[in-house]
Amino acid sequence: MITHAEDAADQHVEIALISEQQAIVPDQKFILGIRFDLQEGWHTYWINPGDAGEPPRITWELPAGFQAGSVQWPYPARLSTPPFADFGYEHQVLFPVTVRPPSGLEAGGNEKIVAQVRYLICRDVCIPGQKQLVLTLPVKNRTTAGLDAALFAAARQRLPRPIPNEWRVSASSVGDEFQLRLRVVGKLTAPPQFFPLEPEQIENAAPQNITPIPGGVQLHLKKSNHLLKPISRIKGVMVVSGRAYLLDIPVSESGRVHTQSMKN
């Protein structure tokens, strides 16, 4: 259920545009972030929201010559509301974005940055929201870390990274499930979790059962009832021992398992 009460979302979330550094330095990229502080029990969504919802959308109004990169998505939590499951964030989340200033920018003066944010927050009901955020930063020849630098460091720890070269990951299609085999160096301190980047490939709410294999584990992912044809690759984020890794690997049919190392 979605309610459209005007400004209703403001009662349940605070959103801010913040900077990792206190100033813009000519010819140096800098990191901005959209910070969500959510009231207890409310959540917003990852790039693949799961069975319902939609991710935040950001439209930038930048000074002339400035360029904003893509939103970086910290790995989400699995939010179960049987018989469905969503992928998103509770409490607080920071979405970092890299911004490149124009060549030849000179120190002195200030630059105004505007972000238009459209988002959806949910609890028992879902509320769409829209917010205009404004941040003005000085341009200086040097800068120091801003007051929110620790939040950026924490968000960076949750960003997916390439699979280490020495790990081995493979995937196969077996009956009504995909099987991901993960062989790592070192000991797993928690069961891996897989978050799909493509919708309607797996049943989001189904248990991700794990069985041991020599040197690692095998993760069983139930295929989505909406999956109408075989897929050649599986893409997603695997969370292993509190760190997130990007997966984009071929899917072999049953009996033709292909194992590979992942290169940076």
C-alpha positions as CSV (number, residue, x, y, z in Angstrom):
1,M,0.0,0.0,0.0
2,I,1.4,3.4,-1.0
3,T,0.2,6.6,0.6
4,H,0.7,10.0,-1.1
5,A,0.2,12.3,1.9
6,E,2.1,15.5,1.2
7,D,5.4,15.6,3.2
8,A,4.4,12.4,5.0
9,A,7.8,10.9,4.3
10,D,9.5,13.8,6.3
11,Q,8.1,12.3,9.5
12,H,10.0,9.1,9.1
13,V,13.3,10.0,7.3
14,E,15.9,12.8,7.3
15,I,18.0,13.1,4.1
16,A,21.1,15.2,3.7
17,L,23.7,16.0,1.1
18,I,27.2,15.9,2.7
19,S,30.8,16.0,1.6
20,E,33.8,13.9,2.7
21,Q,36.1,16.9,2.6
22,Q,35.5,20.5,3.7
23,A,36.5,22.1,0.4
24,I,36.9,21.4,-3.4
25,V,40.5,21.3,-4.5
26,P,41.2,22.2,-8.2
27,D,41.9,19.2,-10.4
28,Q,41.0,16.7,-7.7
29,K,37.9,14.5,-7.6
30,F,35.9,14.7,-4.4
31,I,33.2,12.5,-2.8
32,L,29.7,13.6,-1.9
33,G,27.0,11.5,-0.3
34,I,23.3,11.3,0.1
35,R,22.7,10.3,3.7
36,F,19.4,8.7,4.8
37,D,18.5,8.6,8.5
38,L,15.5,6.4,8.9
39,Q,13.1,6.2,11.8
40,E,13.0,2.8,13.6
41,G,11.1,0.2,11.6
42,W,11.3,2.1,8.2
43,H,13.5,1.2,5.3
44,T,14.5,2.3,1.8
45,Y,15.9,0.2,-1.1
46,W,19.0,-1.1,-2.8
47,I,19.6,-0.9,-6.6
48,N,17.6,-4.1,-6.9
49,P,14.8,-3.6,-4.4
50,G,13.7,-7.3,-4.4
51,D,10.0,-8.2,-4.5
52,A,8.8,-4.6,-4.0
53,G,9.9,-1.0,-3.8
54,E,12.2,1.1,-5.9
55,P,15.7,2.5,-5.3
56,P,16.4,6.2,-4.7
57,R,16.9,8.3,-7.8
58,I,19.2,11.3,-7.9
59,T,19.2,14.2,-10.4
60,W,22.1,16.6,-10.1
61,E,22.3,20.3,-10.8
62,L,26.0,21.0,-10.9
63,P,28.1,24.1,-11.5
64,A,29.3,24.4,-15.1
65,G,31.9,21.7,-16.1
66,F,31.3,19.5,-13.0
67,Q,30.5,15.8,-13.6
68,A,28.9,13.4,-11.2
69,G,29.6,9.7,-11.4
70,S,27.2,6.8,-10.7
71,V,25.7,6.2,-7.2
72,Q,27.8,3.6,-5.3
73,W,25.6,1.1,-3.5
74,P,26.6,-0.3,-0.1
75,Y,25.5,-3.9,0.2
76,P,22.0,-4.2,1.6
77,A,20.2,-6.2,4.2
78,R,17.6,-8.9,3.3
79,L,14.3,-7.6,4.7
80,S,11.9,-10.5,5.0
81,T,8.2,-9.9,4.9
82,P,6.9,-13.4,4.1
83,P,6.1,-14.5,1.5
84,F,8.3,-11.7,0.0
85,A,11.7,-10.4,0.6
86,D,13.1,-6.9,-0.1
87,F,16.7,-5.7,-0.3
88,G,17.4,-2.4,1.4
89,Y,18.5,-0.4,4.3
90,E,17.3,0.4,7.8
91,H,18.5,3.0,10.3
92,Q,21.2,4.9,8.3
93,V,22.7,4.5,4.9
94,L,25.1,6.7,2.9
95,F,25.2,6.6,-0.9
96,P,28.6,8.0,-2.1
97,V,29.0,9.7,-5.5
98,T,32.4,10.8,-7.0
99,V,32.3,14.3,-8.5
100,R,35.0,15.6,-10.9
101,P,35.5,19.4,-11.1
102,P,36.4,21.0,-14.5
103,S,39.9,21.4,-15.6
104,G,41.2,24.8,-14.8
105,L,39.0,25.5,-11.8
106,E,40.7,28.1,-9.6
107,A,40.8,28.5,-5.8
108,G,38.6,31.2,-4.3
109,G,34.9,31.5,-4.3
110,N,32.2,28.9,-3.6
111,E,30.4,26.3,-5.7
112,K,26.7,25.4,-5.1
113,I,25.6,21.8,-5.7
114,V,22.0,20.7,-5.8
115,A,20.6,17.2,-5.7
116,Q,17.0,16.3,-6.4
117,V,16.3,13.0,-4.6
118,R,13.2,10.8,-5.3
119,Y,12.8,7.9,-3.0
120,L,10.5,5.4,-1.4
121,I,10.3,4.4,2.3
122,C,8.3,1.6,3.7
123,R,7.0,0.0,6.9
124,D,3.4,-1.2,7.0
125,V,2.8,1.3,4.2
126,C,5.0,2.8,1.6
127,I,5.5,6.5,1.2
128,P,7.1,8.2,-1.9
129,G,9.2,11.3,-1.2
130,Q,11.1,14.0,-3.0
131,K,13.7,16.3,-1.6
132,Q,15.9,19.1,-2.9
133,L,19.2,19.1,-1.2
134,V,21.7,22.0,-1.4
135,L,25.4,22.1,-0.5
136,T,27.8,25.0,-1.0
137,L,31.6,24.2,-0.8
138,P,34.5,26.6,-1.0
139,V,37.2,26.1,-3.6
140,K,40.7,26.0,-1.9
141,N,44.2,24.8,-2.8
142,R,44.0,22.3,0.0
143,T,41.4,20.8,2.3
144,T,40.9,18.6,5.3
145,A,38.5,15.8,6.1
146,G,34.9,17.0,6.8
147,L,32.9,16.3,9.9
148,D,31.2,13.3,8.2
149,A,34.4,11.6,7.0
150,A,33.9,8.6,9.3
151,L,30.5,8.0,7.7
152,F,32.2,7.8,4.3
153,A,34.8,5.4,5.6
154,A,32.1,3.2,7.0
155,A,30.1,3.3,3.7
156,R,33.3,2.4,1.7
157,Q,33.7,-0.7,3.8
158,R,30.3,-1.9,2.6
159,L,30.9,-1.3,-1.1
160,P,31.3,-4.4,-3.3
161,R,34.9,-5.1,-4.5
162,P,36.3,-7.5,-7.0
163,I,36.6,-11.2,-6.0
164,P,40.2,-11.9,-4.9
165,N,42.3,-13.6,-7.6
166,E,43.0,-16.6,-5.4
167,W,39.3,-17.4,-4.8
168,R,37.4,-19.8,-7.1
169,V,33.8,-19.2,-7.9
170,S,31.5,-21.2,-10.2
171,A,27.8,-21.4,-11.0
172,S,25.6,-24.1,-12.5
173,S,21.9,-24.6,-13.2
174,V,20.6,-27.8,-11.6
175,G,16.9,-28.4,-11.7
176,D,14.9,-25.7,-9.9
177,E,18.0,-24.0,-8.5
178,F,21.3,-22.3,-9.2
179,Q,24.3,-23.6,-7.3
180,L,27.1,-21.2,-6.5
181,R,30.4,-22.8,-5.4
182,L,32.8,-20.6,-3.5
183,R,36.3,-21.7,-2.6
184,V,38.2,-19.1,-0.5
185,V,41.6,-18.7,1.1
186,G,41.1,-18.6,4.9
187,K,38.1,-19.4,7.1
188,L,34.6,-18.2,6.6
189,T,33.3,-16.5,9.7
190,A,29.6,-16.4,8.6
191,P,27.4,-18.0,6.0
192,P,27.7,-16.2,2.6
193,Q,24.7,-14.3,1.4
194,F,23.9,-13.6,-2.3
195,F,22.0,-10.5,-3.5
196,P,21.1,-10.6,-7.2
197,L,21.6,-7.6,-9.4
198,E,19.0,-8.8,-12.0
199,P,15.4,-9.1,-10.9
200,E,13.3,-12.3,-11.2
201,Q,16.2,-14.7,-11.5
202,I,15.9,-16.2,-8.0
203,E,13.2,-16.4,-5.4
204,N,14.2,-13.6,-3.1
205,A,12.4,-15.0,-0.1
206,A,13.6,-18.6,-0.4
207,P,16.2,-19.8,2.1
208,Q,19.8,-19.7,0.7
209,N,20.8,-23.1,1.9
210,I,24.5,-23.9,2.2
211,T,26.4,-27.2,2.0
212,P,30.1,-27.7,2.6
213,I,32.4,-28.6,-0.3
214,P,36.2,-29.2,-0.2
215,G,37.8,-25.8,0.4
216,G,34.6,-23.9,0.6
217,V,30.8,-23.9,0.4
218,Q,28.0,-24.4,-2.1
219,L,25.1,-21.9,-2.0
220,H,21.7,-23.1,-3.2
221,L,19.5,-20.4,-4.8
222,K,15.9,-21.3,-5.8
223,K,15.1,-20.2,-9.3
224,S,12.3,-17.5,-9.6
225,N,8.9,-18.7,-10.8
226,H,9.1,-15.8,-13.2
227,L,12.3,-17.0,-14.9
228,L,11.1,-18.0,-18.3
229,K,14.3,-19.0,-20.0
230,P,17.8,-20.1,-19.1
231,I,20.4,-17.4,-18.2
232,S,24.0,-17.5,-19.4
233,R,25.4,-15.4,-16.5
234,I,24.6,-14.7,-12.9
235,K,25.3,-11.2,-11.6
236,G,25.1,-10.0,-8.0
237,V,26.8,-9.2,-4.8
238,M,28.1,-11.9,-2.5
239,V,28.6,-11.0,1.2
240,V,31.3,-13.1,2.7
241,S,32.4,-12.6,6.3
242,G,31.2,-9.0,6.4
243,R,32.7,-8.0,3.1
244,A,30.9,-7.6,-0.3
245,Y,32.2,-8.9,-3.6
246,L,30.9,-8.4,-7.1
247,L,30.0,-11.6,-9.1
248,D,29.5,-11.8,-12.8
249,I,30.1,-15.4,-13.8
250,P,28.9,-17.9,-16.4
251,V,26.2,-20.4,-15.5
252,S,26.8,-23.9,-16.7
253,E,24.0,-26.5,-17.2
254,S,23.9,-29.5,-14.9
255,G,26.9,-31.8,-15.5
256,R,29.0,-29.1,-17.2
257,V,30.4,-27.1,-14.3
258,H,33.0,-24.5,-15.2
259,T,35.1,-23.2,-12.4
260,Q,37.2,-20.0,-12.8
261,S,39.2,-17.5,-10.8
262,M,38.1,-13.9,-10.8
263,K,40.4,-11.3,-12.0
264,N,40.5,-7.7,-10.8
